[in-house]
Amino acid sequence: MHQFDSLPDAAIVRVPTVMELFGISAPTVWRWTKSGHLPQPVKVMGITGWRVGDLREKLKSLRS
């Protein structure tokens, strides 16, 4: 997880990283995504993941 801070905003992370960042389970990641509580994931070469920059913005909004 310590590597998250060093990733560029354009990097893509998968469900396990999102789970750890927000302290939620995999099903909750998908529920929150569907409800709009989390940013929408993107598909890159058939792999679904979230942009680091989008997740940073969400975390920032939760802290304010």
N, CA, C, O and CB atoms as a CASP TS submission, in Angstrom:
PFRMAT TS
TARGET T0000
AUTHOR 0000-0000-0000
METHOD Language model
MODEL 1
PARENT N/A
ATOM      1  N   MET     1       0.812  -1.192   0.000  1.00  0.00           N
ATOM      2  CA  MET     1       0.000   0.000   0.000  1.00  0.00           C
ATOM      3  C   MET     1       0.858   1.261   0.000  1.00  0.00           C
ATOM      4  O   MET     1       0.459   2.284  -0.554  1.00  0.00           O
ATOM      5  CB  MET     1      -0.925  -0.004   1.193  1.00  0.00           C
ATOM      6  N   HIS     2       2.017   1.192   0.610  1.00  0.00           N
ATOM      7  CA  HIS     2       2.893   2.362   0.645  1.00  0.00           C
ATOM      8  C   HIS     2       3.279   2.814  -0.759  1.00  0.00           C
ATOM      9  O   HIS     2       3.664   3.967  -0.954  1.00  0.00           O
ATOM     10  CB  HIS     2       4.150   2.056   1.457  1.00  0.00           C
ATOM     11  N   GLN     3       3.180   1.922  -1.732  1.00  0.00           N
ATOM     12  CA  GLN     3       3.511   2.263  -3.107  1.00  0.00           C
ATOM     13  C   GLN     3       2.456   3.155  -3.751  1.00  0.00           C
ATOM     14  O   GLN     3       2.748   3.841  -4.730  1.00  0.00           O
ATOM     15  CB  GLN     3       3.683   1.005  -3.922  1.00  0.00           C
ATOM     16  N   PHE     4       1.233   3.159  -3.219  1.00  0.00           N
ATOM     17  CA  PHE     4       0.144   3.945  -3.805  1.00  0.00           C
ATOM     18  C   PHE     4       0.539   5.416  -3.919  1.00  0.00           C
ATOM     19  O   PHE     4       0.266   6.057  -4.933  1.00  0.00           O
ATOM     20  CB  PHE     4      -1.137   3.803  -2.962  1.00  0.00           C
ATOM     21  N   ASP     5       1.171   5.941  -2.895  1.00  0.00           N
ATOM     22  CA  ASP     5       1.540   7.360  -2.898  1.00  0.00           C
ATOM     23  C   ASP     5       2.545   7.710  -3.981  1.00  0.00           C
ATOM     24  O   ASP     5       2.614   8.861  -4.414  1.00  0.00           O
ATOM     25  CB  ASP     5       2.102   7.746  -1.557  1.00  0.00           C
ATOM     26  N   SER     6       3.319   6.738  -4.421  1.00  0.00           N
ATOM     27  CA  SER     6       4.329   7.021  -5.435  1.00  0.00           C
ATOM     28  C   SER     6       3.837   6.766  -6.861  1.00  0.00           C
ATOM     29  O   SER     6       4.562   7.034  -7.819  1.00  0.00           O
ATOM     30  CB  SER     6       5.553   6.190  -5.170  1.00  0.00           C
ATOM     31  N   LEU     7       2.620   6.255  -7.010  1.00  0.00           N
ATOM     32  CA  LEU     7       2.082   5.980  -8.343  1.00  0.00           C
ATOM     33  C   LEU     7       1.628   7.272  -9.016  1.00  0.00           C
ATOM     34  O   LEU     7       1.149   8.187  -8.347  1.00  0.00           O
ATOM     35  CB  LEU     7       0.910   4.982  -8.259  1.00  0.00           C
ATOM     36  N   PRO     8       1.777   7.347 -10.328  1.00  0.00           N
ATOM     37  CA  PRO     8       1.243   8.518 -11.047  1.00  0.00           C
ATOM     38  C   PRO     8      -0.283   8.464 -11.062  1.00  0.00           C
ATOM     39  O   PRO     8      -0.874   7.393 -10.930  1.00  0.00           O
ATOM     40  CB  PRO     8       1.797   8.577 -12.505  1.00  0.00           C
ATOM     41  N   ASP     9      -0.913   9.620 -11.221  1.00  0.00           N
ATOM     42  CA  ASP     9      -2.375   9.684 -11.242  1.00  0.00           C
ATOM     43  C   ASP     9      -2.983   8.825 -12.342  1.00  0.00           C
ATOM     44  O   ASP     9      -4.109   8.348 -12.198  1.00  0.00           O
ATOM     45  CB  ASP     9      -2.825  11.115 -11.415  1.00  0.00           C
ATOM     46  N   ALA    10      -2.261   8.619 -13.431  1.00  0.00           N
ATOM     47  CA  ALA    10      -2.784   7.846 -14.557  1.00  0.00           C
ATOM     48  C   ALA    10      -2.676   6.331 -14.347  1.00  0.00           C
ATOM     49  O   ALA    10      -3.217   5.558 -15.138  1.00  0.00           O
ATOM     50  CB  ALA    10      -2.051   8.232 -15.819  1.00  0.00           C
ATOM     51  N   ALA    11      -1.991   5.910 -13.301  1.00  0.00           N
ATOM     52  CA  ALA    11      -1.837   4.470 -13.043  1.00  0.00           C
ATOM     53  C   ALA    11      -3.193   3.846 -12.737  1.00  0.00           C
ATOM     54  O   ALA    11      -4.116   4.520 -12.280  1.00  0.00           O
ATOM     55  CB  ALA    11      -0.855   4.221 -11.868  1.00  0.00           C
ATOM     56  N   ILE    12      -3.293   2.554 -12.997  1.00  0.00           N
ATOM     57  CA  ILE    12      -4.524   1.810 -12.756  1.00  0.00           C
ATOM     58  C   ILE    12      -4.274   0.802 -11.637  1.00  0.00           C
ATOM     59  O   ILE    12      -3.276   0.081 -11.645  1.00  0.00           O
ATOM     60  CB  ILE    12      -5.015   1.094 -14.055  1.00  0.00           C
ATOM     61  N   VAL    13      -5.203   0.764 -10.667  1.00  0.00           N
ATOM     62  CA  VAL    13      -5.107  -0.225  -9.585  1.00  0.00           C
ATOM     63  C   VAL    13      -6.352  -1.097  -9.601  1.00  0.00           C
ATOM     64  O   VAL    13      -7.409  -0.689 -10.084  1.00  0.00           O
ATOM     65  CB  VAL    13      -4.937   0.469  -8.195  1.00  0.00           C
ATOM     66  N   ARG    14      -6.212  -2.287  -9.074  1.00  0.00           N
ATOM     67  CA  ARG    14      -7.297  -3.266  -9.098  1.00  0.00           C
ATOM     68  C   ARG    14      -8.057  -3.280  -7.772  1.00  0.00           C
ATOM     69  O   ARG    14      -7.746  -2.526  -6.849  1.00  0.00           O
ATOM     70  CB  ARG    14      -6.745  -4.664  -9.405  1.00  0.00           C
ATOM     71  N   VAL    15      -9.046  -4.144  -7.703  1.00  0.00           N
ATOM     72  CA  VAL    15      -9.945  -4.228  -6.550  1.00  0.00           C
ATOM     73  C   VAL    15      -9.206  -4.357  -5.213  1.00  0.00           C
ATOM     74  O   VAL    15      -9.566  -3.648  -4.274  1.00  0.00           O
ATOM     75  CB  VAL    15     -10.876  -5.403  -6.722  1.00  0.00           C
ATOM     76  N   PRO    16      -8.190  -5.226  -5.076  1.00  0.00           N
ATOM     77  CA  PRO    16      -7.543  -5.352  -3.759  1.00  0.00           C
ATOM     78  C   PRO    16      -6.988  -4.026  -3.217  1.00  0.00           C
ATOM     79  O   PRO    16      -7.038  -3.776  -2.013  1.00  0.00           O
ATOM     80  CB  PRO    16      -6.418  -6.363  -3.845  1.00  0.00           C
ATOM     81  N   THR    17      -6.472  -3.200  -4.089  1.00  0.00           N
ATOM     82  CA  THR    17      -5.955  -1.903  -3.649  1.00  0.00           C
ATOM     83  C   THR    17      -7.086  -0.993  -3.201  1.00  0.00           C
ATOM     84  O   THR    17      -6.963  -0.304  -2.189  1.00  0.00           O
ATOM     85  CB  THR    17      -5.156  -1.234  -4.770  1.00  0.00           C
ATOM     86  N   VAL    18      -8.186  -0.984  -3.945  1.00  0.00           N
ATOM     87  CA  VAL    18      -9.346  -0.165  -3.572  1.00  0.00           C
ATOM     88  C   VAL    18      -9.894  -0.637  -2.230  1.00  0.00           C
ATOM     89  O   VAL    18     -10.263   0.176  -1.382  1.00  0.00           O
ATOM     90  CB  VAL    18     -10.452  -0.233  -4.666  1.00  0.00           C
ATOM     91  N   MET    19      -9.944  -1.953  -2.041  1.00  0.00           N
ATOM     92  CA  MET    19     -10.409  -2.507  -0.775  1.00  0.00           C
ATOM     93  C   MET    19      -9.573  -1.988   0.385  1.00  0.00           C
ATOM     94  O   MET    19     -10.107  -1.573   1.413  1.00  0.00           O
ATOM     95  CB  MET    19     -10.368  -4.033  -0.812  1.00  0.00           C
ATOM     96  N   GLU    20      -8.272  -2.017   0.210  1.00  0.00           N
ATOM     97  CA  GLU    20      -7.366  -1.587   1.276  1.00  0.00           C
ATOM     98  C   GLU    20      -7.452  -0.080   1.524  1.00  0.00           C
ATOM     99  O   GLU    20      -7.440   0.361   2.673  1.00  0.00           O
ATOM    100  CB  GLU    20      -5.931  -1.973   0.930  1.00  0.00           C
ATOM    101  N   LEU    21      -7.538   0.699   0.462  1.00  0.00           N
ATOM    102  CA  LEU    21      -7.610   2.151   0.603  1.00  0.00           C
ATOM    103  C   LEU    21      -8.827   2.597   1.402  1.00  0.00           C
ATOM    104  O   LEU    21      -8.744   3.502   2.233  1.00  0.00           O
ATOM    105  CB  LEU    21      -7.631   2.801  -0.760  1.00  0.00           C
ATOM    106  N   PHE    22      -9.964   1.947   1.136  1.00  0.00           N
ATOM    107  CA  PHE    22     -11.214   2.378   1.752  1.00  0.00           C
ATOM    108  C   PHE    22     -11.648   1.490   2.910  1.00  0.00           C
ATOM    109  O   PHE    22     -12.640   1.783   3.578  1.00  0.00           O
ATOM    110  CB  PHE    22     -12.299   2.416   0.719  1.00  0.00           C
ATOM    111  N   GLY    23     -10.909   0.403   3.155  1.00  0.00           N
ATOM    112  CA  GLY    23     -11.240  -0.491   4.256  1.00  0.00           C
ATOM    113  C   GLY    23     -12.562  -1.201   4.052  1.00  0.00           C
ATOM    114  O   GLY    23     -13.350  -1.347   4.986  1.00  0.00           O
ATOM    115  N   ILE    24     -12.802  -1.641   2.826  1.00  0.00           N
ATOM    116  CA  ILE    24     -14.070  -2.292   2.486  1.00  0.00           C
ATOM    117  C   ILE    24     -13.813  -3.621   1.794  1.00  0.00           C
ATOM    118  O   ILE    24     -12.693  -3.902   1.366  1.00  0.00           O
ATOM    119  CB  ILE    24     -14.929  -1.382   1.586  1.00  0.00           C
ATOM    120  N   SER    25     -14.857  -4.436   1.688  1.00  0.00           N
ATOM    121  CA  SER    25     -14.759  -5.741   1.028  1.00  0.00           C
ATOM    122  C   SER    25     -14.930  -5.575  -0.483  1.00  0.00           C
ATOM    123  O   SER    25     -15.340  -4.519  -0.965  1.00  0.00           O
ATOM    124  CB  SER    25     -15.824  -6.723   1.589  1.00  0.00           C
ATOM    125  N   ALA    26     -14.605  -6.638  -1.214  1.00  0.00           N
ATOM    126  CA  ALA    26     -14.764  -6.612  -2.674  1.00  0.00           C
ATOM    127  C   ALA    26     -16.211  -6.356  -3.087  1.00  0.00           C
ATOM    128  O   ALA    26     -16.452  -5.532  -3.969  1.00  0.00           O
ATOM    129  CB  ALA    26     -14.284  -7.928  -3.279  1.00  0.00           C
ATOM    130  N   PRO    27     -17.191  -7.045  -2.469  1.00  0.00           N
ATOM    131  CA  PRO    27     -18.574  -6.733  -2.865  1.00  0.00           C
ATOM    132  C   PRO    27     -18.951  -5.272  -2.607  1.00  0.00           C
ATOM    133  O   PRO    27     -19.720  -4.683  -3.367  1.00  0.00           O
ATOM    134  CB  PRO    27     -19.540  -7.642  -2.120  1.00  0.00           C
ATOM    135  N   THR    28     -18.408  -4.691  -1.536  1.00  0.00           N
ATOM    136  CA  THR    28     -18.704  -3.293  -1.235  1.00  0.00           C
ATOM    137  C   THR    28     -18.058  -2.371  -2.269  1.00  0.00           C
ATOM    138  O   THR    28     -18.634  -1.341  -2.621  1.00  0.00           O
ATOM    139  CB  THR    28     -18.218  -2.933   0.180  1.00  0.00           C
ATOM    140  N   VAL    29     -16.878  -2.725  -2.754  1.00  0.00           N
ATOM    141  CA  VAL    29     -16.250  -1.937  -3.832  1.00  0.00           C
ATOM    142  C   VAL    29     -17.224  -1.836  -4.996  1.00  0.00           C
ATOM    143  O   VAL    29     -17.463  -0.750  -5.523  1.00  0.00           O
ATOM    144  CB  VAL    29     -14.896  -2.582  -4.300  1.00  0.00           C
ATOM    145  N   TRP    30     -17.782  -2.968  -5.391  1.00  0.00           N
ATOM    146  CA  TRP    30     -18.695  -2.973  -6.537  1.00  0.00           C
ATOM    147  C   TRP    30     -20.011  -2.275  -6.216  1.00  0.00           C
ATOM    148  O   TRP    30     -20.558  -1.592  -7.082  1.00  0.00           O
ATOM    149  CB  TRP    30     -18.968  -4.402  -6.986  1.00  0.00           C
ATOM    150  N   ARG    31     -20.533  -2.419  -5.013  1.00  0.00           N
ATOM    151  CA  ARG    31     -21.762  -1.715  -4.624  1.00  0.00           C
ATOM    152  C   ARG    31     -21.542  -0.203  -4.639  1.00  0.00           C
ATOM    153  O   ARG    31     -22.350   0.549  -5.183  1.00  0.00           O
ATOM    154  CB  ARG    31     -22.232  -2.171  -3.221  1.00  0.00           C
ATOM    155  N   TRP    32     -20.440   0.225  -4.037  1.00  0.00           N
ATOM    156  CA  TRP    32     -20.140   1.656  -3.996  1.00  0.00           C
ATOM    157  C   TRP    32     -19.919   2.212  -5.401  1.00  0.00           C
ATOM    158  O   TRP    32     -20.318   3.339  -5.695  1.00  0.00           O
ATOM    159  CB  TRP    32     -18.905   1.916  -3.127  1.00  0.00           C
ATOM    160  N   THR    33     -19.288   1.426  -6.263  1.00  0.00           N
ATOM    161  CA  THR    33     -19.077   1.867  -7.635  1.00  0.00           C
ATOM    162  C   THR    33     -20.419   2.031  -8.343  1.00  0.00           C
ATOM    163  O   THR    33     -20.661   3.037  -9.009  1.00  0.00           O
ATOM    164  CB  THR    33     -18.181   0.869  -8.396  1.00  0.00           C
ATOM    165  N   LYS    34     -21.278   1.045  -8.193  1.00  0.00           N
ATOM    166  CA  LYS    34     -22.593   1.092  -8.834  1.00  0.00           C
ATOM    167  C   LYS    34     -23.422   2.270  -8.336  1.00  0.00           C
ATOM    168  O   LYS    34     -24.149   2.893  -9.110  1.00  0.00           O
ATOM    169  CB  LYS    34     -23.347  -0.210  -8.586  1.00  0.00           C
ATOM    170  N   SER    35     -23.312   2.576  -7.042  1.00  0.00           N
ATOM    171  CA  SER    35     -24.104   3.662  -6.458  1.00  0.00           C
ATOM    172  C   SER    35     -23.495   5.042  -6.715  1.00  0.00           C
ATOM    173  O   SER    35     -24.136   6.058  -6.446  1.00  0.00           O
ATOM    174  CB  SER    35     -24.252   3.444  -4.965  1.00  0.00           C
ATOM    175  N   GLY    36     -22.261   5.088  -7.234  1.00  0.00           N
ATOM    176  CA  GLY    36     -21.602   6.364  -7.496  1.00  0.00           C
ATOM    177  C   GLY    36     -20.760   6.867  -6.338  1.00  0.00           C
ATOM    178  O   GLY    36     -20.181   7.950  -6.417  1.00  0.00           O
ATOM    179  N   HIS    37     -20.684   6.084  -5.255  1.00  0.00           N
ATOM    180  CA  HIS    37     -19.864   6.482  -4.111  1.00  0.00           C
ATOM    181  C   HIS    37     -18.371   6.397  -4.441  1.00  0.00           C
ATOM    182  O   HIS    37     -17.562   7.126  -3.867  1.00  0.00           O
ATOM    183  CB  HIS    37     -20.185   5.602  -2.895  1.00  0.00           C
ATOM    184  N   LEU    38     -18.014   5.511  -5.362  1.00  0.00           N
ATOM    185  CA  LEU    38     -16.637   5.405  -5.870  1.00  0.00           C
ATOM    186  C   LEU    38     -16.642   5.782  -7.342  1.00  0.00           C
ATOM    187  O   LEU    38     -17.666   5.657  -8.014  1.00  0.00           O
ATOM    188  CB  LEU    38     -16.054   3.959  -5.663  1.00  0.00           C
ATOM    189  N   PRO    39     -15.491   6.247  -7.852  1.00  0.00           N
ATOM    190  CA  PRO    39     -15.404   6.555  -9.282  1.00  0.00           C
ATOM    191  C   PRO    39     -15.614   5.291 -10.120  1.00  0.00           C
ATOM    192  O   PRO    39     -15.420   4.173  -9.642  1.00  0.00           O
ATOM    193  CB  PRO    39     -14.036   7.196  -9.615  1.00  0.00           C
ATOM    194  N   GLN    40     -16.004   5.486 -11.341  1.00  0.00           N
ATOM    195  CA  GLN    40     -16.177   4.364 -12.250  1.00  0.00           C
ATOM    196  C   GLN    40     -14.814   3.804 -12.655  1.00  0.00           C
ATOM    197  O   GLN    40     -13.877   4.564 -12.897  1.00  0.00           O
ATOM    198  CB  GLN    40     -16.981   4.793 -13.495  1.00  0.00           C
ATOM    199  N   PRO    41     -14.704   2.484 -12.728  1.00  0.00           N
ATOM    200  CA  PRO    41     -13.450   1.888 -13.188  1.00  0.00           C
ATOM    201  C   PRO    41     -13.313   2.034 -14.695  1.00  0.00           C
ATOM    202  O   PRO    41     -14.265   2.379 -15.395  1.00  0.00           O
ATOM    203  CB  PRO    41     -13.375   0.405 -12.788  1.00  0.00           C
ATOM    204  N   VAL    42     -12.125   1.766 -15.168  1.00  0.00           N
ATOM    205  CA  VAL    42     -11.847   1.774 -16.604  1.00  0.00           C
ATOM    206  C   VAL    42     -11.361   0.388 -17.009  1.00  0.00           C
ATOM    207  O   VAL    42     -10.870  -0.373 -16.176  1.00  0.00           O
ATOM    208  CB  VAL    42     -10.791   2.869 -16.975  1.00  0.00           C
ATOM    209  N   LYS    43     -11.499   0.070 -18.280  1.00  0.00           N
ATOM    210  CA  LYS    43     -10.961  -1.194 -18.798  1.00  0.00           C
ATOM    211  C   LYS    43      -9.752  -0.881 -19.661  1.00  0.00           C
ATOM    212  O   LYS    43      -9.825  -0.093 -20.604  1.00  0.00           O
ATOM    213  CB  LYS    43     -12.040  -1.987 -19.614  1.00  0.00           C
ATOM    214  N   VAL    44      -8.645  -1.512 -19.321  1.00  0.00           N
ATOM    215  CA  VAL    44      -7.408  -1.347 -20.071  1.00  0.00           C
ATOM    216  C   VAL    44      -6.919  -2.737 -20.439  1.00  0.00           C
ATOM    217  O   VAL    44      -6.566  -3.534 -19.570  1.00  0.00           O
ATOM    218  CB  VAL    44      -6.326  -0.553 -19.249  1.00  0.00           C
ATOM    219  N   MET    45      -6.902  -3.017 -21.720  1.00  0.00           N
ATOM    220  CA  MET    45      -6.453  -4.324 -22.222  1.00  0.00           C
ATOM    221  C   MET    45      -7.218  -5.464 -21.533  1.00  0.00           C
ATOM    222  O   MET    45      -6.634  -6.488 -21.178  1.00  0.00           O
ATOM    223  CB  MET    45      -4.925  -4.494 -21.998  1.00  0.00           C
ATOM    224  N   GLY    46      -8.511  -5.277 -21.352  1.00  0.00           N
ATOM    225  CA  GLY    46      -9.349  -6.313 -20.774  1.00  0.00           C
ATOM    226  C   GLY    46      -9.307  -6.405 -19.258  1.00  0.00           C
ATOM    227  O   GLY    46      -9.957  -7.274 -18.677  1.00  0.00           O
ATOM    228  N   ILE    47      -8.561  -5.531 -18.612  1.00  0.00           N
ATOM    229  CA  ILE    47      -8.451  -5.549 -17.151  1.00  0.00           C
ATOM    230  C   ILE    47      -9.194  -4.334 -16.593  1.00  0.00           C
ATOM    231  O   ILE    47      -8.991  -3.206 -17.042  1.00  0.00           O
ATOM    232  CB  ILE    47      -6.948  -5.547 -16.694  1.00  0.00           C
ATOM    233  N   THR    48     -10.047  -4.582 -15.618  1.00  0.00           N
ATOM    234  CA  THR    48     -10.808  -3.503 -14.997  1.00  0.00           C
ATOM    235  C   THR    48     -10.057  -2.983 -13.781  1.00  0.00           C
ATOM    236  O   THR    48      -9.601  -3.754 -12.936  1.00  0.00           O
ATOM    237  CB  THR    48     -12.223  -3.981 -14.598  1.00  0.00           C
ATOM    238  N   GLY    49      -9.937  -1.669 -13.709  1.00  0.00           N
ATOM    239  CA  GLY    49      -9.258  -1.049 -12.581  1.00  0.00           C
ATOM    240  C   GLY    49      -9.655   0.405 -12.448  1.00  0.00           C
ATOM    241  O   GLY    49     -10.410   0.938 -13.262  1.00  0.00           O
ATOM    242  N   TRP    50      -9.142   1.031 -11.421  1.00  0.00           N
ATOM    243  CA  TRP    50      -9.466   2.426 -11.122  1.00  0.00           C
ATOM    244  C   TRP    50      -8.233   3.284 -11.316  1.00  0.00           C
ATOM    245  O   TRP    50      -7.118   2.865 -11.004  1.00  0.00           O
ATOM    246  CB  TRP    50     -10.010   2.577  -9.682  1.00  0.00           C
ATOM    247  N   ARG    51      -8.439   4.495 -11.837  1.00  0.00           N
ATOM    248  CA  ARG    51      -7.336   5.441 -11.973  1.00  0.00           C
ATOM    249  C   ARG    51      -6.949   5.952 -10.592  1.00  0.00           C
ATOM    250  O   ARG    51      -7.804   6.330  -9.792  1.00  0.00           O
ATOM    251  CB  ARG    51      -7.721   6.620 -12.912  1.00  0.00           C
ATOM    252  N   VAL    52      -5.663   5.958 -10.330  1.00  0.00           N
ATOM    253  CA  VAL    52      -5.142   6.414  -9.044  1.00  0.00           C
ATOM    254  C   VAL    52      -5.585   7.847  -8.764  1.00  0.00           C
ATOM    255  O   VAL    52      -5.964   8.165  -7.637  1.00  0.00           O
ATOM    256  CB  VAL    52      -3.606   6.316  -9.018  1.00  0.00           C
ATOM    257  N   GLY    53      -5.543   8.704  -9.763  1.00  0.00           N
ATOM    258  CA  GLY    53      -5.948  10.096  -9.574  1.00  0.00           C
ATOM    259  C   GLY    53      -7.398  10.222  -9.134  1.00  0.00           C
ATOM    260  O   GLY    53      -7.720  11.048  -8.280  1.00  0.00           O
ATOM    261  N   ASP    54      -8.281   9.405  -9.716  1.00  0.00           N
ATOM    262  CA  ASP    54      -9.694   9.427  -9.330  1.00  0.00           C
ATOM    263  C   ASP    54      -9.861   8.998  -7.879  1.00  0.00           C
ATOM    264  O   ASP    54     -10.645   9.590  -7.137  1.00  0.00           O
ATOM    265  CB  ASP    54     -10.521   8.514 -10.250  1.00  0.00           C
ATOM    266  N   LEU    55      -9.124   7.970  -7.478  1.00  0.00           N
ATOM    267  CA  LEU    55      -9.218   7.492  -6.097  1.00  0.00           C
ATOM    268  C   LEU    55      -8.649   8.510  -5.124  1.00  0.00           C
ATOM    269  O   LEU    55      -9.189   8.685  -4.031  1.00  0.00           O
ATOM    270  CB  LEU    55      -8.488   6.159  -5.941  1.00  0.00           C
ATOM    271  N   ARG    56      -7.572   9.184  -5.498  1.00  0.00           N
ATOM    272  CA  ARG    56      -7.008  10.224  -4.632  1.00  0.00           C
ATOM    273  C   ARG    56      -8.016  11.350  -4.417  1.00  0.00           C
ATOM    274  O   ARG    56      -8.161  11.856  -3.304  1.00  0.00           O
ATOM    275  CB  ARG    56      -5.705  10.786  -5.238  1.00  0.00           C
ATOM    276  N   GLU    57      -8.703  11.736  -5.472  1.00  0.00           N
ATOM    277  CA  GLU    57      -9.716  12.785  -5.345  1.00  0.00           C
ATOM    278  C   GLU    57     -10.838  12.348  -4.414  1.00  0.00           C
ATOM    279  O   GLU    57     -11.307  13.139  -3.595  1.00  0.00           O
ATOM    280  CB  GLU    57     -10.286  13.151  -6.721  1.00  0.00           C
ATOM    281  N   LYS    58     -11.270  11.102  -4.530  1.00  0.00           N
ATOM    282  CA  LYS    58     -12.335  10.599  -3.665  1.00  0.00           C
ATOM    283  C   LYS    58     -11.877  10.579  -2.203  1.00  0.00           C
ATOM    284  O   LYS    58     -12.614  11.003  -1.313  1.00  0.00           O
ATOM    285  CB  LYS    58     -12.770   9.185  -4.110  1.00  0.00           C
ATOM    286  N   LEU    59     -10.673  10.093  -1.962  1.00  0.00           N
ATOM    287  CA  LEU    59     -10.146  10.072  -0.597  1.00  0.00           C
ATOM    288  C   LEU    59     -10.039  11.489  -0.037  1.00  0.00           C
ATOM    289  O   LEU    59     -10.353  11.727   1.129  1.00  0.00           O
ATOM    290  CB  LEU    59      -8.770   9.381  -0.560  1.00  0.00           C
ATOM    291  N   LYS    60      -9.599  12.418  -0.867  1.00  0.00           N
ATOM    292  CA  LYS    60      -9.478  13.810  -0.445  1.00  0.00           C
ATOM    293  C   LYS    60     -10.847  14.376  -0.067  1.00  0.00           C
ATOM    294  O   LYS    60     -10.965  15.088   0.930  1.00  0.00           O
ATOM    295  CB  LYS    60      -8.836  14.659  -1.560  1.00  0.00           C
ATOM    296  N   SER    61     -11.876  14.068  -0.848  1.00  0.00           N
ATOM    297  CA  SER    61     -13.212  14.581  -0.557  1.00  0.00           C
ATOM    298  C   SER    61     -13.782  13.990   0.735  1.00  0.00           C
ATOM    299  O   SER    61     -14.561  14.644   1.426  1.00  0.00           O
ATOM    300  CB  SER    61     -14.150  14.283  -1.722  1.00  0.00           C
ATOM    301  N   LEU    62     -13.398  12.769   1.055  1.00  0.00           N
ATOM    302  CA  LEU    62     -13.876  12.134   2.267  1.00  0.00           C
ATOM    303  C   LEU    62     -13.214  12.738   3.514  1.00  0.00           C
ATOM    304  O   LEU    62     -13.802  12.740   4.596  1.00  0.00           O
ATOM    305  CB  LEU    62     -13.617  10.633   2.205  1.00  0.00           C
ATOM    306  N   ARG    63     -12.004  13.243   3.355  1.00  0.00           N
ATOM    307  CA  ARG    63     -11.268  13.820   4.487  1.00  0.00           C
ATOM    308  C   ARG    63     -11.710  15.234   4.807  1.00  0.00           C
ATOM    309  O   ARG    63     -11.510  15.707   5.926  1.00  0.00           O
ATOM    310  CB  ARG    63      -9.786  13.814   4.200  1.00  0.00           C
ATOM    311  N   SER    64     -12.322  15.928   3.821  1.00  0.00           N
ATOM    312  CA  SER    64     -12.712  17.318   4.069  1.00  0.00           C
ATOM    313  C   SER    64     -14.064  17.446   4.704  1.00  0.00           C
ATOM    314  O   SER    64     -14.519  18.558   4.969  1.00  0.00           O
ATOM    315  CB  SER    64     -12.698  18.090   2.802  1.00  0.00           C
TER
END
